[in-house]
Structures are given as C-alpha cells and as structure tokens.
C-alpha cells in the first residue's frame, strides 16, 4: 500500500491518541470511507459565497467583500492610553486557554504569499491569488472558515498581518503606487507609509511596529510604530528583503531566517513555536518544545509562516497549495504520535504531487 504522507496529517486531526500503526491505518480507512475529516482540497472559489460580514463580537467593522479599498467607515479609533505596547493603545483582554486537544486544517487551491495571525478570538489567514489579496477568518476549530474581505491588487503585494489594540493590521506593497500601505480593521482605513521597492519581500509587521524597504542604494529599511509617528532608519537589507520584526523591535532580514535552524530552511517564529521548510521544500517542520512533526510531508510548501495567540494556540500556513492549520500543544503531540505510528508501519513515501 502506498499512502501519501500528507494524508497522515489529516488523519491526526481526527485522533485523540494513536499508539500503534494498526490504529493509524484503521482511522485512515475510516477517513477514506467518508466518515472522517475530508482530505480533498477545498477550492477557494466555492468559499467566495461564504462572506463573513463581521459581528458584534468580532471586533471588526468592515463589511466583507465588495468594500472599496481605502474607504473609511465611522468606527471609532481605539481609546489611547499612555504606556501601551503599541505606542499607547488599549490592549484587549488575553484570550482564555483552549482545553483538551485541538487540531484543525484547511487545504486550499493554489495561491501565494500566505500569512497568519490571531485577533479577537479568531484565526486569520491572508494570501494573494490572481488580482486580489484575500483575507479569511475562522474560529480555532476552523469550521466557520469564511472569506472576510477582498483587496483588489494588480501586482505582487506580499501581505503581512498582525494583531494590536484589538484590531487586525495588514501591511502590503502597492506596486502600482510604489508604496508600502497599512490597513487596520477597526477603522477600515488604509494609510500610506512611504515609498517602497527594491526587495523580494519588502514589508514586515508585528504587534508594535511596521517596517518596509525603501528605494535606494543598499536597500534602506524604515521602521515606525503601528499607531503613527516618525519613521526611523532600521538598517539595510539584502535582495531577498524582510522576514519579520522581533519582539524587541529589531527588523530581521529574510536571509538571516533562511539559515536560522539546522533542520530546515526559511524559519518562522511565534511564541515558543518554530517552523521551517523541510530540507527538500516538501513539508513544514513544526517544533514546539521537545515535540517536532512534519506537516504536509511530500507536498510542495514554500515560506511557512506562524502565529501564536498568547494562550496556547498556534497557527501555521504555507503555499503554493495554501495550507492552514490551527492547533494547541496537545494537538501537536497527538499529531506527532500519529505520524510516527504511520511511519513505523512501513508505508512508503511517493514522489511529491504536481500542483495543477
């Protein structure tokens, strides 16, 4: 029997514990029989009708699809207080930890430049597909996964998202204007940060700062508080551009994170979680403490990204076939055991599938 190892990840989502290869194989047969989690890719086109228009509990005031980019609504801005982590805003109450075992997954049609974040109790996924940036949201179990907002975009935008002051923030490169731009969900407004170009990944964001690569010799980098103020020089970068902004505000280049771990390439970090492409770019290696597992083994996976909610939940994404998983530590441990059980059963790994 030849079984694609990416199926093993989906297998793990439905298991509370797997101690033997026989148990893993039995569950795989159940899944293949239609009684377990679907392992078929979900076409994004079929999700386009499931537009999430916001709710009183979402903390977001945009109206979902169809809103013109740059339009402002009448949502109030956060109430400023001195000493806040993001330059003086009121931070929301920390989420409550999720008990038990959580592992949810989505496999979507090909797209590119994915990123993830948590905000207001939801997991958020952004990517670019065709002439649009698409922003999705879901509760941690992912059962209500739905399109939240579209941003028309003619060229590669390299979107990056983060959460601060109770709002979701997205920085992206507007190649038509040659500018870095910043969107925030609570006011549904877009701000121009400054001229931007000259790098493969030209923007980065975290809970406090936003950074972008300016035109010019040496590819100079600017960094600014999310809430405004004067942009300050933050060094220079290589052609590959920016990877992230560390918790202490340091702007990290893509080349630095590309070589950051010995067991993979292109590392990304979120709290205690580290993820990276496996050595042959066919799977995402996920490490949390002493637990390590390879998600989507055998499938093409570029530039994984990760997020943490601060209360024990984690999210991982990669592309070109968009992969999205949300889990807690118990869920990751369960997944690692299931994958190990299948591996020890002697199931063979086939050649990587072709992306159509």
Secondary structure, DSSP 8 states (H G I E B T S, - for coil): -B--THHHHHHHHT-S---SHHHHHHHHHHHHTTSS---S-B-HHHHTT-B----TTT-----STT--TT---------B-TT-TTSSB----------S--EEEEEEEE-EEEEEEEETTEEEEEEEETTEEEEEEEETT-TT-EEEEEEE-SS----EEEEETTEEEEEEEETTTTEEEEEETTTTEEEEEEE--SSSB-EEE-SSEEEEE-SSTT-EEEEEETTEEEEEEEEE--TTBEEEE-TTS-EEEHHHHHTS-TT-EEEEEETTEEEEE-TTSSSEEEEETTEEEEETTTS--EEEEEEE-SSSEEEEEEETEEEEEEEEHHHHHHHHHHHHHHHHTT-B--------
